[in-house]
Amino acid sequence: MRPILPNKTEFIPRPPANEHEIFMAMRTYPDNVKVYHPHGRIDATSVFWHNKLHPNALNFAVYVDPKATEQNILFKRVLDDIEKLAWKFSDDRMITRDYAPQHPFNKWLSSRRFRLVNTELTAELPLATLSLGKISQPADGTLLSAGELSKQPDLYKSVLATSKTEYDRQQTFNPAISIPQANWEVLISHNQLQTVPFAVLDDNKQISAFSYLYKVDQQMAELGIRYGTHAQSLNTLLNLQLKWLQAHYKTLNGTFQEHSKLDMKIFQSLPFVDVNKYETYMRLS
């Protein structure tokens, strides 16, 4: 008689403020989940997936029950299966990401040539806590919403090209493929807020700053890629966005790369809460 196994996620402890990467991946890619139950109970589970923008990387998440026996043997078995998948799909790198501090399996990966390649912070900003005061407006005609900018094709194409460059710059450990600008527009514009201040023009009517904002739900917005040729322009734009958001949303969330001076300056200047650190580990196949 086959043993009755619990639900795959029952033995994975849920952290208080967020989820292990594996929970999100198992919901999204249920057909790619594998369980390990050598003793009649689930000792480990894994899931893998691919990203069309980064097709040469095998993404995976693993959780091993800390009560499982013969941990090192189980660790090796799981990694062997991940390596076989990378070989099967001709992937040139294997990548896993989870919040810090890392659980035992991800710590063990460091002894198998996986290295830390990226650290980012996720956080939420309760907008009611902000006291912004009076914010200076740019000169007439130099502040545009996303909807207004889309009606100026040359400037809009410039923003699309710059945003893709900024995205690529953040992904040096896992390069994205080249895609048509129309495809990038679909990706970067999905759920973008259209009436919020989005871009500032300089005296020559060229883009000096832009900042993407997205709708998450009726109460939450999300900060996306931001860029500025002048610090003052971007600072003014961000403050105008915050002022607008206070009137329309309760919370702003964002992701901040620790290697980015701009990201960390923004993060440190605002009273973010529920801060979580995510670490990405990678090994070339």
Backbone as CSV, one residue per row, in Angstrom:
resi,resn,N_x,N_y,N_z,CA_x,CA_y,CA_z,C_x,C_y,C_z
1,MET,0.849,-1.209,0.000,0.000,0.000,0.000,0.876,1.247,0.000
2,ARG,0.601,2.194,-0.920,1.412,3.406,-1.004,1.099,4.319,0.169
3,PRO,2.148,4.975,0.718,1.902,5.890,1.836,1.096,7.097,1.393
4,ILE,0.286,7.629,2.292,-0.470,8.849,2.014,0.411,10.030,2.395
5,LEU,0.759,10.828,1.400,1.663,11.955,1.631,0.879,13.237,1.860
6,PRO,1.420,14.141,2.674,0.743,15.424,2.889,0.873,16.319,1.671
7,ASN,0.126,17.389,1.679,0.276,18.398,0.641,1.732,18.833,0.561
8,LYS,2.209,19.133,-0.663,3.625,19.438,-0.875,4.125,20.596,-0.014
9,THR,3.245,21.526,0.327,3.692,22.727,1.032,3.477,22.667,2.536
10,GLU,2.885,21.603,3.040,2.525,21.583,4.447,3.730,21.654,5.380
11,PHE,4.866,21.082,4.947,6.002,21.024,5.856,6.917,22.235,5.724
12,ILE,6.614,23.134,4.778,7.460,24.307,4.582,6.967,25.414,5.500
13,PRO,7.768,25.873,6.454,7.299,26.918,7.371,7.093,28.240,6.646
14,ARG,5.989,28.883,6.908,5.715,30.172,6.272,6.346,31.293,7.095
15,PRO,7.198,32.094,6.498,7.767,33.222,7.220,6.689,34.244,7.531
16,PRO,6.905,35.087,8.521,5.837,35.984,8.969,5.445,37.063,7.980
17,ALA,6.407,37.587,7.222,6.100,38.767,6.419,6.038,38.501,4.920
18,ASN,6.468,37.337,4.470,6.481,37.076,3.036,6.445,35.575,2.791
19,GLU,6.732,35.170,1.599,6.698,33.760,1.263,8.057,33.321,0.741
20,HIS,8.373,32.048,0.998,9.523,31.484,0.319,9.271,31.545,-1.188
21,GLU,10.331,31.703,-1.944,10.210,31.732,-3.399,9.500,30.481,-3.909
22,ILE,9.686,29.367,-3.233,9.131,28.105,-3.719,7.608,28.111,-3.706
23,PHE,6.964,28.806,-2.773,5.502,28.848,-2.754,4.974,29.490,-4.033
24,MET,5.536,30.635,-4.400,5.083,31.339,-5.587,5.344,30.511,-6.840
25,ALA,6.506,29.868,-6.900,6.852,29.078,-8.072,5.977,27.836,-8.211
26,MET,5.646,27.193,-7.098,4.816,25.989,-7.158,3.405,26.313,-7.620
27,ARG,2.893,27.472,-7.248,1.569,27.876,-7.722,1.582,28.184,-9.216
28,THR,2.696,28.783,-9.672,2.772,29.216,-11.059,3.140,28.075,-12.006
29,TYR,3.981,27.149,-11.530,4.469,26.060,-12.392,4.198,24.699,-11.742
30,PRO,2.939,24.350,-11.521,2.631,23.103,-10.811,3.131,21.848,-11.528
31,ASP,3.238,21.896,-12.855,3.698,20.721,-13.593,5.201,20.495,-13.455
32,ASN,5.917,21.484,-12.897,7.375,21.374,-12.773,7.819,21.058,-11.350
33,VAL,6.874,20.630,-10.523,7.172,20.336,-9.123,7.587,18.876,-8.967
34,LYS,8.593,18.647,-8.153,9.020,17.278,-7.833,9.119,17.139,-6.319
35,VAL,8.665,16.007,-5.798,8.757,15.752,-4.363,9.682,14.570,-4.117
36,TYR,10.295,14.577,-2.963,11.220,13.514,-2.546,10.690,12.922,-1.244
37,HIS,10.399,11.620,-1.282,9.835,10.964,-0.100,10.448,9.573,0.079
38,PRO,11.749,9.517,0.319,12.419,8.215,0.438,11.976,7.393,1.642
39,HIS,11.388,8.027,2.647,10.998,7.308,3.868,9.491,7.353,4.098
40,GLY,8.712,7.557,3.037,7.269,7.540,3.171,6.658,8.858,3.586
41,ARG,7.450,9.894,3.719,6.965,11.236,4.026,7.761,12.211,3.172
42,ILE,7.201,13.358,2.888,7.917,14.314,2.044,9.100,14.889,2.807
43,ASP,10.282,14.688,2.272,11.497,15.239,2.864,11.970,16.494,2.141
44,ALA,11.562,16.640,0.880,12.010,17.799,0.104,11.091,17.977,-1.092
45,THR,11.083,19.179,-1.612,10.351,19.455,-2.847,11.121,20.501,-3.647
46,SER,10.987,20.426,-4.965,11.685,21.368,-5.844,10.760,21.766,-6.984
47,VAL,11.068,22.884,-7.600,10.319,23.346,-8.761,11.281,24.137,-9.641
48,PHE,11.093,24.047,-10.949,11.941,24.795,-11.888,11.058,25.541,-12.871
49,TRP,11.648,26.553,-13.542,10.927,27.300,-14.558,11.899,28.071,-15.433
50,HIS,11.387,28.549,-16.558,12.164,29.381,-17.476,11.467,30.722,-17.668
51,ASN,12.263,31.730,-17.979,11.771,33.070,-18.250,12.087,33.379,-19.710
52,LYS,11.062,33.739,-20.490,11.266,33.942,-21.925,12.237,35.081,-22.222
53,LEU,12.346,36.034,-21.309,13.274,37.142,-21.517,14.707,36.730,-21.186
54,HIS,14.843,35.664,-20.399,16.159,35.132,-20.015,16.160,33.623,-20.255
55,PRO,16.054,33.196,-21.509,15.790,31.781,-21.807,16.950,30.833,-21.544
56,ASN,18.134,31.352,-21.287,19.297,30.478,-21.108,19.559,30.104,-19.657
57,ALA,18.669,30.506,-18.760,18.857,30.212,-17.339,17.767,29.263,-16.848
58,LEU,18.170,28.277,-16.073,17.221,27.419,-15.379,16.999,28.000,-13.986
59,ASN,15.808,28.493,-13.736,15.458,29.003,-12.410,14.888,27.857,-11.583
60,PHE,15.247,27.803,-10.310,14.722,26.736,-9.478,14.609,27.198,-8.031
61,ALA,13.763,26.505,-7.296,13.612,26.733,-5.867,13.478,25.378,-5.193
62,VAL,14.088,25.245,-4.035,14.121,23.961,-3.321,13.872,24.214,-1.842
63,TYR,13.162,23.312,-1.222,13.082,23.334,0.232,13.210,21.915,0.755
64,VAL,14.102,21.746,1.731,14.334,20.452,2.364,13.922,20.555,3.827
65,ASP,13.114,19.603,4.273,12.662,19.592,5.653,13.872,19.463,6.581
66,PRO,14.055,20.399,7.522,15.215,20.309,8.425,15.193,19.057,9.297
67,LYS,14.047,18.389,9.387,13.973,17.158,10.171,14.321,15.919,9.348
68,ALA,14.504,16.106,8.045,14.821,14.965,7.187,16.186,14.392,7.542
69,THR,16.308,13.079,7.485,17.586,12.425,7.773,18.486,12.455,6.546
70,GLU,19.770,12.221,6.756,20.760,12.138,5.665,20.673,13.367,4.751
71,GLN,20.777,14.537,5.376,20.610,15.796,4.655,21.545,15.925,3.452
72,ASN,22.820,15.656,3.647,23.770,15.849,2.558,23.469,14.944,1.370
73,ILE,23.020,13.730,1.651,22.662,12.815,0.565,21.454,13.355,-0.188
74,LEU,20.482,13.859,0.557,19.284,14.419,-0.059,19.618,15.685,-0.837
75,PHE,20.453,16.551,-0.259,20.884,17.757,-0.967,21.485,17.392,-2.331
76,LYS,22.380,16.414,-2.320,23.064,16.030,-3.555,22.084,15.460,-4.571
77,ARG,21.140,14.683,-4.109,20.162,14.104,-5.025,19.336,15.189,-5.698
78,VAL,18.899,16.157,-4.919,18.103,17.252,-5.486,18.927,18.045,-6.492
79,LEU,20.152,18.396,-6.128,21.001,19.164,-7.045,21.310,18.363,-8.303
80,ASP,21.532,17.071,-8.179,21.759,16.235,-9.366,20.589,16.344,-10.338
81,ASP,19.377,16.345,-9.805,18.192,16.462,-10.669,18.124,17.834,-11.331
82,ILE,18.481,18.885,-10.600,18.509,20.237,-11.175,19.540,20.304,-12.298
83,GLU,20.708,19.725,-12.067,21.763,19.736,-13.088,21.328,18.983,-14.342
84,LYS,20.610,17.880,-14.165,20.117,17.120,-15.322,19.121,17.944,-16.130
85,LEU,18.297,18.721,-15.441,17.346,19.585,-16.140,18.076,20.658,-16.945
86,ALA,19.106,21.260,-16.337,19.886,22.281,-17.044,20.522,21.695,-18.302
87,TRP,21.013,20.472,-18.189,21.608,19.801,-19.355,20.536,19.497,-20.390
88,LYS,19.381,19.012,-19.956,18.277,18.669,-20.868,17.843,19.872,-21.692
89,PHE,17.742,21.043,-21.045,17.252,22.242,-21.730,18.381,23.086,-22.319
90,SER,19.629,22.610,-22.213,20.798,23.344,-22.727,20.922,24.726,-22.093
91,ASP,20.580,24.829,-20.811,20.725,26.086,-20.091,22.179,26.298,-19.700
92,ASP,22.639,27.542,-19.763,24.046,27.793,-19.456,24.269,28.284,-18.032
93,ARG,23.168,28.415,-17.252,23.311,28.829,-15.860,22.105,28.339,-15.049
94,MET,22.339,28.160,-13.765,21.285,27.750,-12.832,21.169,28.826,-11.763
95,ILE,19.936,29.260,-11.477,19.715,30.407,-10.598,18.631,30.091,-9.572
96,THR,18.901,30.427,-8.327,17.896,30.314,-7.279,17.904,31.586,-6.447
97,ARG,16.731,31.932,-5.899,16.570,33.199,-5.176,15.638,32.961,-3.996
98,ASP,15.991,33.502,-2.847,15.107,33.406,-1.688,15.496,34.487,-0.701
99,TYR,14.651,34.660,0.314,14.917,35.736,1.251,15.984,35.313,2.271
100,ALA,16.722,36.272,2.769,17.783,36.023,3.744,17.195,36.048,5.148
101,PRO,17.777,35.260,6.072,18.917,34.359,5.870,18.507,33.104,5.105
102,GLN,19.439,32.603,4.307,19.146,31.459,3.465,18.919,30.193,4.293
103,HIS,18.043,29.324,3.805,17.798,28.061,4.480,18.939,27.082,4.155
104,PRO,19.047,25.951,4.850,20.241,25.086,4.750,20.600,24.647,3.337
105,PHE,19.618,24.308,2.511,19.964,23.837,1.165,20.665,24.934,0.371
106,ASN,20.127,26.146,0.394,20.757,27.237,-0.356,22.131,27.583,0.210
107,LYS,22.309,27.466,1.525,23.636,27.672,2.109,24.605,26.628,1.585
108,TRP,24.134,25.397,1.492,24.969,24.288,1.007,25.387,24.515,-0.443
109,LEU,24.532,25.159,-1.238,24.873,25.398,-2.641,26.165,26.194,-2.790
110,SER,26.481,27.013,-1.790,27.718,27.797,-1.864,28.956,26.894,-1.903
111,SER,28.835,25.686,-1.393,29.955,24.738,-1.443,29.968,23.959,-2.755
112,ARG,29.008,24.235,-3.617,28.906,23.572,-4.925,29.005,24.585,-6.051
113,ARG,29.842,25.592,-5.846,30.196,26.592,-6.854,29.075,27.576,-7.175
114,PHE,28.020,27.625,-6.381,27.036,28.695,-6.513,27.564,29.926,-5.782
115,ARG,27.368,31.093,-6.368,27.857,32.319,-5.733,26.746,33.367,-5.688
116,LEU,26.839,34.224,-4.696,25.880,35.312,-4.556,26.109,36.329,-5.676
117,VAL,25.084,36.581,-6.493,25.234,37.495,-7.626,24.363,38.741,-7.510
118,ASN,23.388,38.714,-6.598,22.521,39.886,-6.486,21.818,39.896,-5.129
119,THR,21.700,41.082,-4.565,20.959,41.272,-3.317,20.011,42.445,-3.511
120,GLU,18.765,42.230,-3.163,17.779,43.298,-3.315,16.873,43.341,-2.091
121,LEU,16.319,44.512,-1.862,15.398,44.713,-0.753,13.999,44.945,-1.307
122,THR,13.011,44.319,-0.696,11.625,44.637,-1.014,11.014,45.283,0.227
123,ALA,10.181,46.288,0.012,9.646,47.031,1.151,8.355,47.726,0.763
124,GLU,7.600,48.130,1.788,6.349,48.847,1.573,6.412,50.220,2.255
125,LEU,5.743,51.165,1.651,5.699,52.528,2.180,4.247,52.901,2.453
126,PRO,3.842,53.028,3.731,2.490,53.517,4.035,2.404,54.997,3.672
127,LEU,1.660,55.320,2.647,1.673,56.676,2.102,1.135,57.718,3.083
128,ALA,0.265,57.309,4.007,-0.293,58.262,4.968,0.763,58.787,5.936
129,THR,1.904,58.072,6.051,2.951,58.498,6.986,3.814,59.622,6.422
130,LEU,3.667,59.926,5.137,4.515,60.931,4.504,4.005,62.342,4.779
131,SER,4.921,63.247,5.035,4.612,64.665,5.142,5.454,65.378,4.092
132,LEU,4.847,65.597,2.938,5.618,66.081,1.789,5.698,67.604,1.705
133,GLY,4.701,68.297,2.243,4.725,69.748,2.147,4.527,70.209,0.714
134,LYS,4.943,71.428,0.435,4.791,71.994,-0.903,5.944,71.535,-1.783
135,ILE,5.612,71.075,-2.990,6.620,70.564,-3.924,6.668,71.478,-5.133
136,SER,7.863,71.896,-5.471,8.027,72.779,-6.627,7.703,72.025,-7.911
137,GLN,6.928,72.670,-8.758,6.557,72.085,-10.042,7.601,72.434,-11.099
138,PRO,7.847,71.521,-12.056,8.716,71.887,-13.183,8.070,73.011,-13.991
139,ALA,8.830,73.606,-14.867,8.305,74.688,-15.704,7.132,74.166,-16.545
140,ASP,6.275,75.083,-16.993,5.088,74.693,-17.763,5.461,73.823,-18.957
141,GLY,4.689,72.741,-19.111,4.876,71.890,-20.284,5.987,70.876,-20.170
142,THR,6.669,70.802,-19.016,7.790,69.870,-18.931,7.453,68.624,-18.109
143,LEU,6.249,68.552,-17.563,5.841,67.386,-16.784,4.770,66.633,-17.558
144,LEU,4.994,65.326,-17.784,4.068,64.537,-18.586,3.662,63.268,-17.855
145,SER,2.402,62.879,-18.025,1.961,61.573,-17.562,2.326,60.539,-18.625
146,ALA,2.177,59.253,-18.292,2.465,58.203,-19.272,1.524,58.324,-20.462
147,GLY,0.258,58.644,-20.184,-0.696,58.803,-21.274,-0.332,59.944,-22.202
148,GLU,0.126,61.051,-21.635,0.522,62.199,-22.459,1.785,61.906,-23.251
149,LEU,2.737,61.219,-22.620,3.993,60.923,-23.309,3.769,59.986,-24.492
150,SER,2.832,59.056,-24.364,2.584,58.097,-25.452,2.106,58.786,-26.722
151,LYS,1.650,60.042,-26.599,1.187,60.795,-27.771,2.332,61.542,-28.458
152,GLN,3.542,61.420,-27.891,4.734,62.015,-28.502,5.678,60.874,-28.881
153,PRO,5.516,60.292,-30.072,6.191,59.042,-30.446,7.703,59.039,-30.273
154,ASP,8.380,60.111,-30.659,9.842,60.125,-30.575,10.307,60.056,-29.112
155,LEU,9.693,60.866,-28.251,10.058,60.846,-26.839,9.692,59.502,-26.204
156,TYR,8.544,58.963,-26.584,8.095,57.695,-26.019,9.063,56.574,-26.394
157,LYS,9.507,56.554,-27.640,10.463,55.538,-28.073,11.782,55.686,-27.323
158,SER,12.171,56.918,-27.044,13.406,57.165,-26.293,13.300,56.596,-24.879
159,VAL,12.143,56.798,-24.235,11.935,56.260,-22.893,11.959,54.728,-22.917
160,LEU,11.319,54.128,-23.914,11.315,52.668,-24.020,12.735,52.131,-24.163
161,ALA,13.523,52.773,-25.023,14.899,52.318,-25.233,15.724,52.465,-23.959
162,THR,15.562,53.595,-23.257,16.327,53.826,-22.035,15.906,52.864,-20.928
163,SER,14.613,52.610,-20.817,14.143,51.685,-19.776,14.672,50.278,-20.016
164,LYS,14.764,49.862,-21.269,15.328,48.529,-21.565,16.812,48.496,-21.225
165,THR,17.523,49.575,-21.513,18.939,49.656,-21.159,19.128,49.579,-19.645
166,GLU,18.274,50.288,-18.901,18.350,50.246,-17.442,18.050,48.846,-16.915
167,TYR,17.071,48.186,-17.503,16.748,46.817,-17.095,17.940,45.902,-17.349
168,ASP,18.528,46.008,-18.536,19.682,45.164,-18.874,20.844,45.415,-17.921
169,ARG,21.030,46.667,-17.536,22.134,47.010,-16.646,21.983,46.330,-15.285
170,GLN,20.750,46.117,-14.852,20.503,45.463,-13.575,20.625,43.947,-13.663
171,GLN,20.668,43.421,-14.882,20.627,41.963,-15.066,21.951,41.424,-15.614
172,THR,23.055,42.013,-15.217,24.335,41.616,-15.800,24.681,40.157,-15.536
173,PHE,24.224,39.598,-14.412,24.540,38.205,-14.113,23.670,37.235,-14.919
174,ASN,22.578,37.743,-15.495,21.654,36.908,-16.265,21.123,37.714,-17.437
175,PRO,21.938,37.895,-18.483,21.587,38.811,-19.567,20.261,38.457,-20.238
176,ALA,19.508,39.505,-20.581,18.256,39.326,-21.313,18.544,39.291,-22.810
177,ILE,17.677,38.612,-23.546,17.828,38.581,-24.992,17.332,39.899,-25.584
178,SER,17.751,40.174,-26.802,17.236,41.341,-27.519,15.829,41.024,-28.013
179,ILE,14.919,41.957,-27.805,13.552,41.770,-28.276,13.092,43.033,-28.985
180,PRO,12.129,42.929,-29.891,11.610,44.122,-30.564,11.065,45.125,-29.545
181,GLN,11.196,46.407,-29.875,10.741,47.436,-28.942,9.243,47.307,-28.650
182,ALA,8.474,46.844,-29.621,7.033,46.672,-29.404,6.766,45.630,-28.315
183,ASN,7.578,44.573,-28.290,7.412,43.544,-27.254,7.808,44.081,-25.884
184,TRP,8.890,44.859,-25.858,9.311,45.455,-24.595,8.243,46.425,-24.083
185,GLU,7.621,47.159,-24.995,6.558,48.087,-24.596,5.426,47.345,-23.888
186,VAL,5.057,46.177,-24.398,3.989,45.387,-23.772,4.394,44.987,-22.351
187,LEU,5.651,44.539,-22.187,6.124,44.092,-20.875,6.210,45.243,-19.876
188,ILE,6.805,46.343,-20.291,7.084,47.432,-19.363,5.826,48.260,-19.060
189,SER,4.818,48.194,-19.933,3.639,49.046,-19.772,2.451,48.333,-19.136
190,HIS,2.559,47.038,-18.897,1.432,46.286,-18.348,1.066,46.811,-16.957
191,ASN,-0.180,47.226,-16.788,-0.697,47.769,-15.526,-0.050,49.093,-15.125
192,GLN,0.614,49.769,-16.062,1.217,51.052,-15.736,0.138,52.105,-15.491
193,LEU,0.339,52.916,-14.465,-0.587,54.004,-14.182,-0.419,55.087,-15.255
194,GLN,-1.506,55.486,-15.864,-1.440,56.366,-17.030,-1.577,57.846,-16.710
195,THR,-2.163,58.189,-15.560,-2.424,59.609,-15.277,-1.484,60.214,-14.236
196,VAL,-0.662,59.400,-13.601,0.298,59.892,-12.617,1.441,60.611,-13.340
197,PRO,2.068,61.630,-12.743,3.275,62.219,-13.352,4.305,61.124,-13.649
198,PHE,4.845,61.128,-14.854,5.714,60.036,-15.299,7.084,60.506,-15.773
199,ALA,7.134,61.634,-16.479,8.400,62.074,-17.066,8.554,63.586,-16.967
200,VAL,9.812,64.012,-16.873,10.148,65.439,-16.849,11.034,65.735,-18.050
201,LEU,10.752,66.840,-18.738,11.561,67.261,-19.879,12.518,68.374,-19.462
202,ASP,13.670,68.425,-20.120,14.618,69.497,-19.839,14.321,70.709,-20.730
203,ASP,15.216,71.696,-20.701,14.988,72.923,-21.472,14.960,72.673,-22.978
204,ASN,15.579,71.559,-23.400,15.590,71.223,-24.828,14.469,70.266,-25.209
205,LYS,13.517,70.115,-24.293,12.370,69.235,-24.513,12.776,67.777,-24.717
206,GLN,13.847,67.384,-24.040,14.269,65.985,-24.022,14.044,65.419,-22.622
207,ILE,13.955,64.102,-22.532,13.677,63.455,-21.257,14.847,63.656,-20.289
208,SER,14.561,64.209,-19.111,15.599,64.324,-18.090,15.353,63.361,-16.923
209,ALA,14.117,62.829,-16.819,13.825,61.845,-15.772,12.512,61.146,-16.090
210,PHE,12.413,59.898,-15.705,11.126,59.193,-15.754,11.110,58.154,-14.643
211,SER,9.904,57.776,-14.253,9.741,56.802,-13.177,8.442,56.034,-13.395
212,TYR,8.561,54.728,-13.577,7.388,53.887,-13.825,6.659,53.592,-12.516
213,LEU,5.340,53.643,-12.572,4.483,53.256,-11.455,3.400,52.320,-11.975
214,TYR,3.074,51.297,-11.170,2.109,50.289,-11.590,1.006,50.108,-10.550
215,LYS,-0.158,49.742,-11.039,-1.267,49.405,-10.154,-1.154,47.938,-9.750
216,VAL,-1.128,47.674,-8.445,-1.146,46.296,-7.943,-2.587,45.886,-7.646
217,ASP,-3.291,46.716,-6.892,-4.713,46.539,-6.631,-5.298,47.908,-6.297
218,GLN,-6.497,47.937,-5.750,-7.157,49.223,-5.513,-6.465,50.076,-4.451
219,GLN,-5.642,49.461,-3.605,-5.012,50.203,-2.517,-3.491,50.287,-2.628
220,MET,-2.902,49.520,-3.520,-1.439,49.454,-3.584,-0.917,49.738,-4.983
221,ALA,0.154,50.533,-5.047,0.880,50.786,-6.283,2.312,50.273,-6.117
222,GLU,3.001,50.135,-7.241,4.350,49.577,-7.208,5.308,50.450,-8.002
223,LEU,6.467,50.688,-7.428,7.498,51.488,-8.077,8.301,50.608,-9.023
224,GLY,8.499,51.091,-10.254,9.249,50.335,-11.252,10.568,50.995,-11.597
225,ILE,11.019,50.814,-12.824,12.291,51.365,-13.283,12.240,52.892,-13.251
226,ARG,13.291,53.513,-12.732,13.379,54.975,-12.716,14.746,55.385,-13.268
227,TYR,14.770,56.591,-13.820,15.988,57.044,-14.507,16.020,58.565,-14.489
228,GLY,17.210,59.119,-14.388,17.342,60.570,-14.457,18.713,60.998,-14.935
229,THR,18.748,61.977,-15.829,20.024,62.557,-16.243,20.467,63.627,-15.254
230,HIS,19.492,64.163,-14.481,19.783,65.147,-13.453,19.096,64.716,-12.163
231,ALA,19.849,64.711,-11.066,19.303,64.257,-9.787,18.101,65.086,-9.358
232,GLN,18.163,66.404,-9.597,17.072,67.276,-9.173,15.786,66.955,-9.926
233,SER,15.897,66.658,-11.203,14.712,66.328,-12.006,14.047,65.064,-11.479
234,LEU,14.851,64.038,-11.221,14.282,62.788,-10.724,13.706,62.966,-9.327
235,ASN,14.384,63.731,-8.481,13.886,63.968,-7.124,12.533,64.695,-7.151
236,THR,12.438,65.702,-8.015,11.175,66.423,-8.153,10.075,65.493,-8.646
237,LEU,10.385,64.689,-9.636,9.399,63.769,-10.195,8.917,62.774,-9.144
238,LEU,9.836,62.179,-8.399,9.447,61.195,-7.379,8.554,61.824,-6.317
239,ASN,8.863,63.050,-5.915,8.032,63.724,-4.918,6.643,64.039,-5.462
240,LEU,6.563,64.428,-6.717,5.261,64.674,-7.327,4.454,63.378,-7.431
241,GLN,5.146,62.286,-7.730,4.460,60.988,-7.782,3.928,60.600,-6.406
242,LEU,4.737,60.808,-5.374,4.289,60.477,-4.024,3.081,61.322,-3.628
243,LYS,3.104,62.590,-3.999,1.971,63.466,-3.695,0.707,62.953,-4.380
244,TRP,0.837,62.544,-5.629,-0.302,62.012,-6.379,-0.781,60.700,-5.758
245,LEU,0.154,59.851,-5.397,-0.200,58.544,-4.835,-0.952,58.682,-3.517
246,GLN,-0.579,59.661,-2.702,-1.267,59.861,-1.424,-2.769,60.077,-1.608
247,ALA,-3.140,60.658,-2.722,-4.547,60.938,-2.969,-5.289,59.767,-3.604
248,HIS,-4.549,58.733,-3.996,-5.193,57.643,-4.743,-4.949,56.249,-4.170
249,TYR,-3.869,56.075,-3.411,-3.511,54.738,-2.908,-3.096,54.822,-1.444
250,LYS,-3.070,53.667,-0.793,-2.664,53.614,0.608,-1.213,53.179,0.775
251,THR,-0.719,52.367,-0.153,0.612,51.789,0.020,1.369,51.791,-1.294
252,LEU,2.666,52.019,-1.202,3.573,51.897,-2.346,4.604,50.840,-2.000
253,ASN,4.789,49.873,-2.879,5.873,48.927,-2.639,6.940,49.065,-3.713
254,GLY,8.124,48.575,-3.405,9.230,48.705,-4.344,10.313,47.687,-4.083
255,THR,11.159,47.511,-5.087,12.317,46.639,-4.998,13.555,47.485,-5.248
256,PHE,14.567,47.293,-4.402,15.747,48.153,-4.447,17.012,47.300,-4.482
257,GLN,17.825,47.524,-5.513,19.064,46.767,-5.671,20.146,47.364,-4.772
258,GLU,20.791,46.514,-3.973,21.814,47.035,-3.060,23.024,47.604,-3.798
259,HIS,23.280,47.144,-5.023,24.438,47.651,-5.762,24.162,48.996,-6.435
260,SER,22.889,49.456,-6.404,22.521,50.702,-7.063,22.508,51.848,-6.062
261,LYS,23.352,52.852,-6.281,23.383,54.021,-5.395,22.047,54.761,-5.411
262,LEU,21.439,54.851,-6.606,20.150,55.536,-6.715,19.082,54.791,-5.921
263,ASP,19.007,53.472,-6.097,18.010,52.687,-5.370,18.154,52.867,-3.866
264,MET,19.376,52.769,-3.391,19.585,52.839,-1.946,19.332,54.243,-1.411
265,LYS,19.604,55.257,-2.218,19.322,56.628,-1.786,17.825,56.823,-1.608
266,ILE,17.034,56.296,-2.559,15.578,56.397,-2.461,15.083,55.604,-1.254
267,PHE,15.602,54.395,-1.099,15.178,53.527,-0.002,15.456,54.176,1.357
268,GLN,16.629,54.761,1.506,17.022,55.335,2.787,16.339,56.665,3.085
269,SER,15.794,57.299,2.054,15.194,58.628,2.261,13.721,58.570,2.633
270,LEU,13.113,57.380,2.564,11.686,57.255,2.836,11.440,56.212,3.924
271,PRO,10.354,56.343,4.698,10.105,55.439,5.830,9.474,54.105,5.415
272,PHE,10.226,53.310,4.681,9.727,52.000,4.261,9.624,51.054,5.452
273,VAL,8.643,50.150,5.370,8.454,49.129,6.404,8.374,47.763,5.735
274,ASP,8.275,46.702,6.572,8.203,45.326,6.062,9.332,45.053,5.069
275,VAL,10.536,45.381,5.492,11.696,45.231,4.618,12.179,43.775,4.638
276,ASN,12.369,43.217,3.450,12.904,41.869,3.322,14.078,41.874,2.355
277,LYS,15.087,41.107,2.674,16.265,41.019,1.816,16.212,39.717,1.013
278,TYR,16.346,39.845,-0.294,16.363,38.676,-1.176,17.751,38.520,-1.792
279,GLU,18.225,37.295,-1.797,19.552,36.990,-2.337,19.416,36.011,-3.505
280,THR,20.164,36.282,-4.560,20.166,35.422,-5.740,21.517,34.732,-5.853
281,TYR,21.472,33.405,-6.024,22.687,32.604,-6.190,22.676,31.967,-7.566
282,MET,23.848,31.913,-8.194,23.932,31.403,-9.552,25.184,30.561,-9.728
283,ARG,25.054,29.569,-10.622,26.231,28.804,-11.033,26.143,28.574,-12.529
284,LEU,27.246,28.770,-13.222,27.276,28.477,-14.645,27.260,26.956,-14.823
285,SER,26.500,26.498,-15.825,26.380,25.062,-16.059,27.652,24.479,-16.653
